[in-house]
Amino acid sequence: MKSRKDIALALIKKEDVANSYLHIFFQFVFQLIITPIPDYWGPVLGLMRFH
C-alpha cells in the first residue's frame, strides 16, 4: 500500500502536468483570438486581465 503522502504527491504531479498543458493550450487559443484585433476585444481583454 502506498502511504497517503505518496498518493498526494502523485496527484500533485499529475495536476502540475495538466496545468502546464492547460496553460499552453490557453496561450495558443489566446494568440488565435488576439491575432485579428477588432475594436470590441479591447474591453473584453481588459476584463480578462482582472481575473
mmCIF file as Biopython writes it, N, C-alpha, C and O atoms, coordinates in Angstrom:
data_model
#
loop_
_atom_site.group_PDB
_atom_site.id
_atom_site.type_symbol
_atom_site.label_atom_id
_atom_site.label_alt_id
_atom_site.label_comp_id
_atom_site.label_asym_id
_atom_site.label_entity_id
_atom_site.label_seq_id
_atom_site.pdbx_PDB_ins_code
_atom_site.Cartn_x
_atom_site.Cartn_y
_atom_site.Cartn_z
_atom_site.occupancy
_atom_site.B_iso_or_equiv
_atom_site.auth_seq_id
_atom_site.auth_asym_id
_atom_site.pdbx_PDB_model_num
ATOM 1   N N  . MET A ? 1  ? 0.841   -1.206 0.000   1.0 0.0 1  A 1 
ATOM 2   C CA . MET A ? 1  ? 0.000   0.000  0.000   1.0 0.0 1  A 1 
ATOM 3   C C  . MET A ? 1  ? 0.873   1.252  0.000   1.0 0.0 1  A 1 
ATOM 4   O O  . MET A ? 1  ? 1.864   1.345  0.724   1.0 0.0 1  A 1 
ATOM 5   N N  . LYS A ? 2  ? 0.481   2.190  -0.818  1.0 0.0 2  A 1 
ATOM 6   C CA . LYS A ? 2  ? 1.184   3.471  -0.797  1.0 0.0 2  A 1 
ATOM 7   C C  . LYS A ? 2  ? 0.685   4.286  0.392   1.0 0.0 2  A 1 
ATOM 8   O O  . LYS A ? 2  ? -0.470  4.174  0.802   1.0 0.0 2  A 1 
ATOM 9   N N  . SER A ? 3  ? 1.562   5.091  0.924   1.0 0.0 3  A 1 
ATOM 10  C CA . SER A ? 3  ? 1.129   5.955  2.015   1.0 0.0 3  A 1 
ATOM 11  C C  . SER A ? 3  ? 0.324   7.121  1.432   1.0 0.0 3  A 1 
ATOM 12  O O  . SER A ? 3  ? 0.373   7.388  0.232   1.0 0.0 3  A 1 
ATOM 13  N N  . ARG A ? 4  ? -0.398  7.790  2.285   1.0 0.0 4  A 1 
ATOM 14  C CA . ARG A ? 4  ? -1.203  8.929  1.824   1.0 0.0 4  A 1 
ATOM 15  C C  . ARG A ? 4  ? -0.316  10.015 1.236   1.0 0.0 4  A 1 
ATOM 16  O O  . ARG A ? 4  ? -0.692  10.687 0.275   1.0 0.0 4  A 1 
ATOM 17  N N  . LYS A ? 5  ? 0.862   10.179 1.820   1.0 0.0 5  A 1 
ATOM 18  C CA . LYS A ? 5  ? 1.784   11.209 1.334   1.0 0.0 5  A 1 
ATOM 19  C C  . LYS A ? 5  ? 2.185   10.916 -0.111  1.0 0.0 5  A 1 
ATOM 20  O O  . LYS A ? 5  ? 2.204   11.818 -0.948  1.0 0.0 5  A 1 
ATOM 21  N N  . ASP A ? 6  ? 2.509   9.646  -0.402  1.0 0.0 6  A 1 
ATOM 22  C CA . ASP A ? 6  ? 2.891   9.262  -1.767  1.0 0.0 6  A 1 
ATOM 23  C C  . ASP A ? 6  ? 1.758   9.534  -2.748  1.0 0.0 6  A 1 
ATOM 24  O O  . ASP A ? 6  ? 1.978   10.047 -3.845  1.0 0.0 6  A 1 
ATOM 25  N N  . ILE A ? 7  ? 0.541   9.183  -2.336  1.0 0.0 7  A 1 
ATOM 26  C CA . ILE A ? 7  ? -0.621  9.394  -3.203  1.0 0.0 7  A 1 
ATOM 27  C C  . ILE A ? 7  ? -0.822  10.888 -3.444  1.0 0.0 7  A 1 
ATOM 28  O O  . ILE A ? 7  ? -1.077  11.316 -4.570  1.0 0.0 7  A 1 
ATOM 29  N N  . ALA A ? 8  ? -0.704  11.672 -2.380  1.0 0.0 8  A 1 
ATOM 30  C CA . ALA A ? 8  ? -0.872  13.121 -2.510  1.0 0.0 8  A 1 
ATOM 31  C C  . ALA A ? 8  ? 0.173   13.700 -3.464  1.0 0.0 8  A 1 
ATOM 32  O O  . ALA A ? 8  ? -0.151  14.528 -4.315  1.0 0.0 8  A 1 
ATOM 33  N N  . LEU A ? 9  ? 1.427   13.262 -3.321  1.0 0.0 9  A 1 
ATOM 34  C CA . LEU A ? 9  ? 2.490   13.752 -4.199  1.0 0.0 9  A 1 
ATOM 35  C C  . LEU A ? 9  ? 2.218   13.378 -5.651  1.0 0.0 9  A 1 
ATOM 36  O O  . LEU A ? 9  ? 2.435   14.186 -6.554  1.0 0.0 9  A 1 
ATOM 37  N N  . ALA A ? 10 ? 1.742   12.154 -5.878  1.0 0.0 10 A 1 
ATOM 38  C CA . ALA A ? 10 ? 1.436   11.708 -7.237  1.0 0.0 10 A 1 
ATOM 39  C C  . ALA A ? 10 ? 0.329   12.570 -7.839  1.0 0.0 10 A 1 
ATOM 40  O O  . ALA A ? 10 ? 0.397   12.949 -9.008  1.0 0.0 10 A 1 
ATOM 41  N N  . LEU A ? 11 ? -0.687  12.875 -7.037  1.0 0.0 11 A 1 
ATOM 42  C CA . LEU A ? 11 ? -1.790  13.708 -7.521  1.0 0.0 11 A 1 
ATOM 43  C C  . LEU A ? 11 ? -1.304  15.111 -7.856  1.0 0.0 11 A 1 
ATOM 44  O O  . LEU A ? 11 ? -1.703  15.689 -8.867  1.0 0.0 11 A 1 
ATOM 45  N N  . ILE A ? 12 ? -0.435  15.657 -7.001  1.0 0.0 12 A 1 
ATOM 46  C CA . ILE A ? 12 ? 0.103   16.996 -7.238  1.0 0.0 12 A 1 
ATOM 47  C C  . ILE A ? 12 ? 0.898   17.014 -8.541  1.0 0.0 12 A 1 
ATOM 48  O O  . ILE A ? 12 ? 0.779   17.951 -9.331  1.0 0.0 12 A 1 
ATOM 49  N N  . LYS A ? 13 ? 1.712   15.975 -8.764  1.0 0.0 13 A 1 
ATOM 50  C CA . LYS A ? 13 ? 2.492   15.906 -10.001 1.0 0.0 13 A 1 
ATOM 51  C C  . LYS A ? 13 ? 1.579   15.855 -11.218 1.0 0.0 13 A 1 
ATOM 52  O O  . LYS A ? 13 ? 1.830   16.533 -12.214 1.0 0.0 13 A 1 
ATOM 53  N N  . LYS A ? 14 ? 0.512   15.047 -11.140 1.0 0.0 14 A 1 
ATOM 54  C CA . LYS A ? 14 ? -0.443  14.968 -12.249 1.0 0.0 14 A 1 
ATOM 55  C C  . LYS A ? 14 ? -1.071  16.324 -12.506 1.0 0.0 14 A 1 
ATOM 56  O O  . LYS A ? 14 ? -1.231  16.731 -13.656 1.0 0.0 14 A 1 
ATOM 57  N N  . GLU A ? 15 ? -1.430  17.028 -11.431 1.0 0.0 15 A 1 
ATOM 58  C CA . GLU A ? 15 ? -2.041  18.345 -11.584 1.0 0.0 15 A 1 
ATOM 59  C C  . GLU A ? 15 ? -1.069  19.315 -12.235 1.0 0.0 15 A 1 
ATOM 60  O O  . GLU A ? 15 ? -1.469  20.123 -13.073 1.0 0.0 15 A 1 
ATOM 61  N N  . ASP A ? 16 ? 0.211   19.246 -11.856 1.0 0.0 16 A 1 
ATOM 62  C CA . ASP A ? 16 ? 1.212   20.129 -12.451 1.0 0.0 16 A 1 
ATOM 63  C C  . ASP A ? 16 ? 1.285   19.914 -13.953 1.0 0.0 16 A 1 
ATOM 64  O O  . ASP A ? 16 ? 1.322   20.875 -14.721 1.0 0.0 16 A 1 
ATOM 65  N N  . VAL A ? 17 ? 1.306   18.653 -14.375 1.0 0.0 17 A 1 
ATOM 66  C CA . VAL A ? 17 ? 1.364   18.340 -15.801 1.0 0.0 17 A 1 
ATOM 67  C C  . VAL A ? 17 ? 0.122   18.867 -16.503 1.0 0.0 17 A 1 
ATOM 68  O O  . VAL A ? 17 ? 0.219   19.495 -17.558 1.0 0.0 17 A 1 
ATOM 69  N N  . ALA A ? 18 ? -1.046  18.612 -15.919 1.0 0.0 18 A 1 
ATOM 70  C CA . ALA A ? 18 ? -2.302  19.074 -16.507 1.0 0.0 18 A 1 
ATOM 71  C C  . ALA A ? 18 ? -2.315  20.595 -16.600 1.0 0.0 18 A 1 
ATOM 72  O O  . ALA A ? 18 ? -2.732  21.152 -17.616 1.0 0.0 18 A 1 
ATOM 73  N N  . ASN A ? 19 ? -1.861  21.268 -15.546 1.0 0.0 19 A 1 
ATOM 74  C CA . ASN A ? 19 ? -1.856  22.728 -15.546 1.0 0.0 19 A 1 
ATOM 75  C C  . ASN A ? 19 ? -0.939  23.285 -16.616 1.0 0.0 19 A 1 
ATOM 76  O O  . ASN A ? 19 ? -1.286  24.268 -17.270 1.0 0.0 19 A 1 
ATOM 77  N N  . SER A ? 20 ? 0.234   22.675 -16.811 1.0 0.0 20 A 1 
ATOM 78  C CA . SER A ? 20 ? 1.146   23.185 -17.824 1.0 0.0 20 A 1 
ATOM 79  C C  . SER A ? 20 ? 0.558   22.995 -19.221 1.0 0.0 20 A 1 
ATOM 80  O O  . SER A ? 20 ? 0.697   23.869 -20.077 1.0 0.0 20 A 1 
ATOM 81  N N  . TYR A ? 21 ? -0.107  21.843 -19.457 1.0 0.0 21 A 1 
ATOM 82  C CA . TYR A ? 21 ? -0.753  21.636 -20.757 1.0 0.0 21 A 1 
ATOM 83  C C  . TYR A ? 21 ? -1.884  22.635 -20.958 1.0 0.0 21 A 1 
ATOM 84  O O  . TYR A ? 21 ? -2.039  23.193 -22.044 1.0 0.0 21 A 1 
ATOM 85  N N  . LEU A ? 22 ? -2.681  22.862 -19.902 1.0 0.0 22 A 1 
ATOM 86  C CA . LEU A ? 22 ? -3.776  23.825 -19.995 1.0 0.0 22 A 1 
ATOM 87  C C  . LEU A ? 22 ? -3.228  25.207 -20.297 1.0 0.0 22 A 1 
ATOM 88  O O  . LEU A ? 22 ? -3.785  25.936 -21.118 1.0 0.0 22 A 1 
ATOM 89  N N  . HIS A ? 23 ? -2.134  25.571 -19.633 1.0 0.0 23 A 1 
ATOM 90  C CA . HIS A ? 23 ? -1.525  26.879 -19.819 1.0 0.0 23 A 1 
ATOM 91  C C  . HIS A ? 23 ? -1.114  27.070 -21.279 1.0 0.0 23 A 1 
ATOM 92  O O  . HIS A ? 23 ? -1.394  28.106 -21.880 1.0 0.0 23 A 1 
ATOM 93  N N  . ILE A ? 24 ? -0.443  26.051 -21.844 1.0 0.0 24 A 1 
ATOM 94  C CA . ILE A ? 24 ? -0.014  26.108 -23.243 1.0 0.0 24 A 1 
ATOM 95  C C  . ILE A ? 24 ? -1.235  26.218 -24.151 1.0 0.0 24 A 1 
ATOM 96  O O  . ILE A ? 24 ? -1.250  27.017 -25.087 1.0 0.0 24 A 1 
ATOM 97  N N  . PHE A ? 25 ? -2.260  25.411 -23.871 1.0 0.0 25 A 1 
ATOM 98  C CA . PHE A ? 25 ? -3.479  25.412 -24.676 1.0 0.0 25 A 1 
ATOM 99  C C  . PHE A ? 25 ? -4.143  26.784 -24.649 1.0 0.0 25 A 1 
ATOM 100 O O  . PHE A ? 25 ? -4.530  27.311 -25.692 1.0 0.0 25 A 1 
ATOM 101 N N  . PHE A ? 26 ? -4.277  27.369 -23.441 1.0 0.0 26 A 1 
ATOM 102 C CA . PHE A ? 26 ? -4.934  28.663 -23.334 1.0 0.0 26 A 1 
ATOM 103 C C  . PHE A ? 26 ? -4.124  29.753 -24.018 1.0 0.0 26 A 1 
ATOM 104 O O  . PHE A ? 26 ? -4.695  30.655 -24.630 1.0 0.0 26 A 1 
ATOM 105 N N  . GLN A ? 27 ? -2.789  29.681 -23.922 1.0 0.0 27 A 1 
ATOM 106 C CA . GLN A ? 27 ? -1.963  30.674 -24.605 1.0 0.0 27 A 1 
ATOM 107 C C  . GLN A ? 27 ? -2.156  30.582 -26.107 1.0 0.0 27 A 1 
ATOM 108 O O  . GLN A ? 27 ? -2.228  31.601 -26.793 1.0 0.0 27 A 1 
ATOM 109 N N  . PHE A ? 28 ? -2.241  29.352 -26.621 1.0 0.0 28 A 1 
ATOM 110 C CA . PHE A ? 28 ? -2.451  29.127 -28.052 1.0 0.0 28 A 1 
ATOM 111 C C  . PHE A ? 28 ? -3.784  29.732 -28.492 1.0 0.0 28 A 1 
ATOM 112 O O  . PHE A ? 28 ? -3.852  30.446 -29.492 1.0 0.0 28 A 1 
ATOM 113 N N  . VAL A ? 29 ? -4.845  29.437 -27.731 1.0 0.0 29 A 1 
ATOM 114 C CA . VAL A ? 29 ? -6.173  29.972 -28.048 1.0 0.0 29 A 1 
ATOM 115 C C  . VAL A ? 29 ? -6.152  31.492 -27.961 1.0 0.0 29 A 1 
ATOM 116 O O  . VAL A ? 29 ? -6.721  32.181 -28.808 1.0 0.0 29 A 1 
ATOM 117 N N  . PHE A ? 30 ? -5.491  32.004 -26.931 1.0 0.0 30 A 1 
ATOM 118 C CA . PHE A ? 30 ? -5.385  33.443 -26.714 1.0 0.0 30 A 1 
ATOM 119 C C  . PHE A ? 30 ? -4.732  34.114 -27.926 1.0 0.0 30 A 1 
ATOM 120 O O  . PHE A ? 30 ? -5.193  35.156 -28.392 1.0 0.0 30 A 1 
ATOM 121 N N  . GLN A ? 31 ? -3.648  33.502 -28.434 1.0 0.0 31 A 1 
ATOM 122 C CA . GLN A ? 31 ? -2.971  34.033 -29.615 1.0 0.0 31 A 1 
ATOM 123 C C  . GLN A ? 31 ? -3.910  34.044 -30.813 1.0 0.0 31 A 1 
ATOM 124 O O  . GLN A ? 31 ? -3.947  35.019 -31.564 1.0 0.0 31 A 1 
ATOM 125 N N  . LEU A ? 32 ? -4.669  32.968 -30.998 1.0 0.0 32 A 1 
ATOM 126 C CA . LEU A ? 32 ? -5.619  32.894 -32.110 1.0 0.0 32 A 1 
ATOM 127 C C  . LEU A ? 32 ? -6.653  34.009 -32.006 1.0 0.0 32 A 1 
ATOM 128 O O  . LEU A ? 32 ? -7.028  34.623 -33.004 1.0 0.0 32 A 1 
ATOM 129 N N  . ILE A ? 33 ? -7.105  34.258 -30.782 1.0 0.0 33 A 1 
ATOM 130 C CA . ILE A ? 33 ? -8.131  35.283 -30.564 1.0 0.0 33 A 1 
ATOM 131 C C  . ILE A ? 33 ? -7.550  36.672 -30.822 1.0 0.0 33 A 1 
ATOM 132 O O  . ILE A ? 33 ? -8.193  37.513 -31.452 1.0 0.0 33 A 1 
ATOM 133 N N  . ILE A ? 34 ? -6.342  36.906 -30.337 1.0 0.0 34 A 1 
ATOM 134 C CA . ILE A ? 34 ? -5.736  38.237 -30.403 1.0 0.0 34 A 1 
ATOM 135 C C  . ILE A ? 34 ? -5.305  38.611 -31.822 1.0 0.0 34 A 1 
ATOM 136 O O  . ILE A ? 34 ? -5.369  39.782 -32.196 1.0 0.0 34 A 1 
ATOM 137 N N  . THR A ? 35 ? -4.872  37.637 -32.607 1.0 0.0 35 A 1 
ATOM 138 C CA . THR A ? 35 ? -4.251  37.926 -33.897 1.0 0.0 35 A 1 
ATOM 139 C C  . THR A ? 35 ? -5.007  38.984 -34.707 1.0 0.0 35 A 1 
ATOM 140 O O  . THR A ? 35 ? -4.407  40.003 -35.047 1.0 0.0 35 A 1 
ATOM 141 N N  . PRO A ? 36 ? -6.301  38.797 -35.037 1.0 0.0 36 A 1 
ATOM 142 C CA . PRO A ? 36 ? -7.011  39.941 -35.610 1.0 0.0 36 A 1 
ATOM 143 C C  . PRO A ? 36 ? -7.657  40.697 -34.449 1.0 0.0 36 A 1 
ATOM 144 O O  . PRO A ? 36 ? -8.536  40.148 -33.784 1.0 0.0 36 A 1 
ATOM 145 N N  . ILE A ? 37 ? -7.251  41.929 -34.188 1.0 0.0 37 A 1 
ATOM 146 C CA . ILE A ? 37 ? -7.787  42.630 -33.019 1.0 0.0 37 A 1 
ATOM 147 C C  . ILE A ? 37 ? -8.895  43.583 -33.450 1.0 0.0 37 A 1 
ATOM 148 O O  . ILE A ? 37 ? -8.619  44.709 -33.863 1.0 0.0 37 A 1 
ATOM 149 N N  . PRO A ? 38 ? -10.155 43.138 -33.355 1.0 0.0 38 A 1 
ATOM 150 C CA . PRO A ? 38 ? -11.252 44.069 -33.606 1.0 0.0 38 A 1 
ATOM 151 C C  . PRO A ? 38 ? -11.421 44.987 -32.398 1.0 0.0 38 A 1 
ATOM 152 O O  . PRO A ? 38 ? -10.927 44.692 -31.310 1.0 0.0 38 A 1 
ATOM 153 N N  . ASP A ? 39 ? -12.119 46.095 -32.598 1.0 0.0 39 A 1 
ATOM 154 C CA . ASP A ? 39 ? -12.274 47.080 -31.527 1.0 0.0 39 A 1 
ATOM 155 C C  . ASP A ? 39 ? -12.948 46.493 -30.296 1.0 0.0 39 A 1 
ATOM 156 O O  . ASP A ? 39 ? -12.614 46.875 -29.174 1.0 0.0 39 A 1 
ATOM 157 N N  . TYR A ? 40 ? -13.894 45.569 -30.481 1.0 0.0 40 A 1 
ATOM 158 C CA . TYR A ? 40 ? -14.643 45.066 -29.326 1.0 0.0 40 A 1 
ATOM 159 C C  . TYR A ? 40 ? -13.814 44.171 -28.427 1.0 0.0 40 A 1 
ATOM 160 O O  . TYR A ? 40 ? -14.240 43.879 -27.310 1.0 0.0 40 A 1 
ATOM 161 N N  . TRP A ? 41 ? -12.628 43.716 -28.874 1.0 0.0 41 A 1 
ATOM 162 C CA . TRP A ? 41 ? -11.803 42.883 -27.988 1.0 0.0 41 A 1 
ATOM 163 C C  . TRP A ? 41 ? -11.132 43.709 -26.893 1.0 0.0 41 A 1 
ATOM 164 O O  . TRP A ? 41 ? -10.733 43.161 -25.865 1.0 0.0 41 A 1 
ATOM 165 N N  . GLY A ? 42 ? -11.005 45.011 -27.099 1.0 0.0 42 A 1 
ATOM 166 C CA . GLY A ? 42 ? -10.365 45.868 -26.097 1.0 0.0 42 A 1 
ATOM 167 C C  . GLY A ? 42 ? -10.962 45.713 -24.709 1.0 0.0 42 A 1 
ATOM 168 O O  . GLY A ? 42 ? -10.257 45.340 -23.771 1.0 0.0 42 A 1 
ATOM 169 N N  . PRO A ? 43 ? -12.269 45.996 -24.561 1.0 0.0 43 A 1 
ATOM 170 C CA . PRO A ? 43 ? -12.906 45.855 -23.243 1.0 0.0 43 A 1 
ATOM 171 C C  . PRO A ? 43 ? -12.886 44.417 -22.733 1.0 0.0 43 A 1 
ATOM 172 O O  . PRO A ? 43 ? -12.731 44.186 -21.534 1.0 0.0 43 A 1 
ATOM 173 N N  . VAL A ? 44 ? -13.044 43.448 -23.639 1.0 0.0 44 A 1 
ATOM 174 C CA . VAL A ? 44 ? -13.046 42.038 -23.230 1.0 0.0 44 A 1 
ATOM 175 C C  . VAL A ? 44 ? -11.699 41.678 -22.617 1.0 0.0 44 A 1 
ATOM 176 O O  . VAL A ? 44 ? -11.645 41.071 -21.547 1.0 0.0 44 A 1 
ATOM 177 N N  . LEU A ? 45 ? -10.610 42.049 -23.290 1.0 0.0 45 A 1 
ATOM 178 C CA . LEU A ? 45 ? -9.271  41.749 -22.773 1.0 0.0 45 A 1 
ATOM 179 C C  . LEU A ? 45 ? -9.039  42.491 -21.467 1.0 0.0 45 A 1 
ATOM 180 O O  . LEU A ? 45 ? -8.409  41.959 -20.554 1.0 0.0 45 A 1 
ATOM 181 N N  . GLY A ? 46 ? -9.542  43.716 -21.372 1.0 0.0 46 A 1 
ATOM 182 C CA . GLY A ? 46 ? -9.410  44.490 -20.143 1.0 0.0 46 A 1 
ATOM 183 C C  . GLY A ? 46 ? -10.054 43.760 -18.975 1.0 0.0 46 A 1 
ATOM 184 O O  . GLY A ? 46 ? -9.492  43.710 -17.881 1.0 0.0 46 A 1 
ATOM 185 N N  . LEU A ? 47 ? -11.245 43.187 -19.210 1.0 0.0 47 A 1 
ATOM 186 C CA . LEU A ? 47 ? -11.937 42.444 -18.155 1.0 0.0 47 A 1 
ATOM 187 C C  . LEU A ? 47 ? -11.189 41.168 -17.813 1.0 0.0 47 A 1 
ATOM 188 O O  . LEU A ? 47 ? -11.082 40.804 -16.642 1.0 0.0 47 A 1 
ATOM 189 N N  . MET A ? 48 ? -10.666 40.478 -18.835 1.0 0.0 48 A 1 
ATOM 190 C CA . MET A ? 48 ? -9.987  39.202 -18.613 1.0 0.0 48 A 1 
ATOM 191 C C  . MET A ? 48 ? -8.740  39.372 -17.762 1.0 0.0 48 A 1 
ATOM 192 O O  . MET A ? 48 ? -8.394  38.480 -16.987 1.0 0.0 48 A 1 
ATOM 193 N N  . ARG A ? 49 ? -8.060  40.505 -17.894 1.0 0.0 49 A 1 
ATOM 194 C CA . ARG A ? 49 ? -6.813  40.712 -17.155 1.0 0.0 49 A 1 
ATOM 195 C C  . ARG A ? 49 ? -7.046  40.766 -15.650 1.0 0.0 49 A 1 
ATOM 196 O O  . ARG A ? 49 ? -6.139  40.484 -14.868 1.0 0.0 49 A 1 
ATOM 197 N N  . PHE A ? 50 ? -8.263  41.129 -15.244 1.0 0.0 50 A 1 
ATOM 198 C CA . PHE A ? 50 ? -8.535  41.255 -13.813 1.0 0.0 50 A 1 
ATOM 199 C C  . PHE A ? 50 ? -8.835  39.919 -13.156 1.0 0.0 50 A 1 
ATOM 200 O O  . PHE A ? 50 ? -8.837  39.832 -11.928 1.0 0.0 50 A 1 
ATOM 201 N N  . HIS A ? 51 ? -9.086  38.881 -13.930 1.0 0.0 51 A 1 
ATOM 202 C CA . HIS A ? 51 ? -9.428  37.566 -13.364 1.0 0.0 51 A 1 
ATOM 203 C C  . HIS A ? 51 ? -8.183  36.834 -12.925 1.0 0.0 51 A 1 
ATOM 204 O O  . HIS A ? 51 ? -8.270  35.712 -12.425 1.0 0.0 51 A 1 
#
